């Protein structure tokens, strides 16, 4: 925004010329008038404009969540909360050896990996023995 409003009395020919230039260069009349005044009347009229950085909106950056590998105790506690038969030490050793990667993608959520291991261990157990219940299932069923 300008601090001062620019106004000028111009002839009809000058107005038509200004309109033609506006269409040709796809600019507003105010912009072109300001440019012409600066070029031809620089010592007579001073036009002040505020710095453009004041008009730029600032966007706050959110802190980036970095993956922190869990320790065996954290995995063990999460597995106990879920009452699954995942071996926490085996889980941590496996992903540590693979650099906390699943295929070619880095692990973002280790709890999701635990849930996937839980599904695979359930499928393995159902394939081996279908009649045995785990300790948590015995506790829940009562």
PyMOL commands that set and color helices and strands:
alter all, ss='L'
color gray80, all
select helices_A, chain A and resi 12-25+29-40+52-54+72-82+88-97+110-128+135-141
alter helices_A, ss='H'
color red, helices_A
select strands_A, chain A and resi 101-102+105-106
alter strands_A, ss='S'
color yellow, strands_A
deselect
rebuild
show_as cartoon
